[in-house]
Amino acid sequence: MAADRIVVSEFGTAAFPDPCKTIFQRFQTKFRKLSGKDLSDSCSVSVGYYGDQLYAMTETNAIRRIEPMDLKTIGGKTLISDFVAINHATAHPHVSEDGTAYNMENNYRHKKGPHYVVVKIPPTFGSVGTCFNQAKIIAEIPVTNTRFPSYYHSFGITKDKLIFIESPWRLDLLKTFKTFWTNQSLDSTIVWKPILKQNIYDHFLPIKNGGGGSIEKFFGAGDEQ
């Protein structure tokens, strides 16, 4: 409100350039938008514990640790991408009985093209540092169409399996890159692509042993049932 303009782009709104900046400074800003530090600072989708650390989350790689007693933020944003190679994550991780958290996240910079990844975050109790210091990727699923990774709100989990559905709601990566130059919001980059192959994956999680498991395609659209 103090700036009298939208300063940070959100899902349905695009930031308005600072009128006080020169043309060159505005051009530099286009590149800074690609950095997690300049992404949305709104973590208003969900809250949850990682061990004894409470975080407010959204569907980017930026989350905020908050104090449970008064809900004040602790420090600045925590960028998950500082600890594991991801670009964004769901706001709905699953927590197992021993406190270990699992989340589905995306890596668009994978050497073999965009991948969905499963991240494991062991519980942290009484630690001053963030629990994400122990985070690691335990499984990777290649995107069926590298330009159109699936949008997903959440995923399923049991005591020994993780279920991930690659739906026809797709994120157009080319459009996403263009939004940084055309000042469009991210909602314009989500497209419906029923003609693309969709898969349902089983990921076996030996949670009791704390390790990863194998990825198997459980069902693919167009496969015989």
HUURMO-V635246 format. One record per residue. N is the residue number from 1. RES is the residue in one letter. BURIAL is 1 if it has 24 or more other C-alpha atoms within 12 Angstrom, else 0. Layout:
n->(N:N)
res->(RES:RES)
burial->(BURIAL:BURIAL)
//
This chain:
n->(1:2:3:4:5:6:7:8:9:10:11:12:13:14:15:16:17:18:19:20:21:22:23:24:25:26:27:28:29:30:31:32:33:34:35:36:37:38:39:40:41:42:43:44:45:46:47:48:49:50:51:52:53:54:55:56:57:58:59:60:61:62:63:64:65:66:67:68:69:70:71:72:73:74:75:76:77:78:79:80:81:82:83:84:85:86:87:88:89:90:91:92:93:94:95:96:97:98:99:100:101:102:103:104:105:106:107:108:109:110:111:112:113:114:115:116:117:118:119:120:121:122:123:124:125:126:127:128:129:130:131:132:133:134:135:136:137:138:139:140:141:142:143:144:145:146:147:148:149:150:151:152:153:154:155:156:157:158:159:160:161:162:163:164:165:166:167:168:169:170:171:172:173:174:175:176:177:178:179:180:181:182:183:184:185:186:187:188:189:190:191:192:193:194:195:196:197:198:199:200:201:202:203:204:205:206:207:208:209:210:211:212:213:214:215:216:217:218:219:220:221:222:223:224:225)
res->(M:A:A:D:R:I:V:V:S:E:F:G:T:A:A:F:P:D:P:C:K:T:I:F:Q:R:F:Q:T:K:F:R:K:L:S:G:K:D:L:S:D:S:C:S:V:S:V:G:Y:Y:G:D:Q:L:Y:A:M:T:E:T:N:A:I:R:R:I:E:P:M:D:L:K:T:I:G:G:K:T:L:I:S:D:F:V:A:I:N:H:A:T:A:H:P:H:V:S:E:D:G:T:A:Y:N:M:E:N:N:Y:R:H:K:K:G:P:H:Y:V:V:V:K:I:P:P:T:F:G:S:V:G:T:C:F:N:Q:A:K:I:I:A:E:I:P:V:T:N:T:R:F:P:S:Y:Y:H:S:F:G:I:T:K:D:K:L:I:F:I:E:S:P:W:R:L:D:L:L:K:T:F:K:T:F:W:T:N:Q:S:L:D:S:T:I:V:W:K:P:I:L:K:Q:N:I:Y:D:H:F:L:P:I:K:N:G:G:G:G:S:I:E:K:F:F:G:A:G:D:E:Q)
burial->(0:0:0:0:0:0:0:1:1:1:0:0:0:1:1:1:1:0:0:0:0:0:0:0:0:0:0:0:1:1:0:0:1:0:0:1:0:1:1:1:1:0:1:0:0:0:1:1:1:1:1:1:1:1:1:1:1:1:1:1:1:1:1:1:1:1:0:0:0:0:0:0:0:0:0:0:1:1:1:1:1:0:0:1:1:1:1:1:1:1:1:1:1:1:1:1:0:0:1:1:1:1:1:1:1:1:1:1:0:0:0:0:0:1:1:1:1:1:1:1:1:1:1:1:0:0:0:0:0:1:1:1:0:0:1:1:1:1:1:1:1:1:1:1:1:1:1:1:1:1:1:1:1:1:1:1:1:0:0:0:1:1:1:1:1:1:1:1:1:1:1:1:1:0:0:1:0:0:1:1:1:0:1:0:1:1:0:1:1:1:1:0:0:0:0:1:1:1:1:1:1:1:1:1:1:0:1:0:0:1:0:1:0:0:1:0:0:0:0:0:0:0:0:0:0)
//
